[in-house]
């Protein structure tokens, strides 16, 4: 069989080959560059949203602390009222807030109340991350930040990848 040089091809195969090469180039560009770029942008927006809703919960705690500092109520009552308020907060449907201390010990978990009061240092996700230790480490080192880990969604038993924004309220630890 004899191979024909490109310059000797007829016009239709030349047009079709250039079209196919162009489409393949655009497909590769999309898969290699544009999709990861959009994915990063979407994740950054989600992380920003998560950070903003945590700031709302943080504001609730700070407001109750301010009321206690103004003498309106004892600090222990302010803590209980803040916990009760945050326990009922939800965002994006079924997303929730939990509170742990620097022990790490669970102070309040609205979905798994059996964790309340328990030491959490030994809890690992399927990837081997001691997630509550990591939450505490990020808070101690930076005051706030994101932690990626695996945890079941509410009503589910299988862990899924999650990203949480954790923030330390220093006056109450």
Secondary structure, 3 states (H helix, E strand, C coil): CCCCCHHHCCHHHHHHHHHHHHHHHHHHHHHHHHHHHHHHHHHHHHHHHHHHHHHHHHHHHHHHHHHHHCCCCCHHHHHHHHHHHHHHCEECCCEECEEECCCCEEEEECCCHHHCCCECCCCCCCCCCCHHHHHHHHHHHHCEEEEEEEEECCCCCCEEEEEEEEECCHHHC
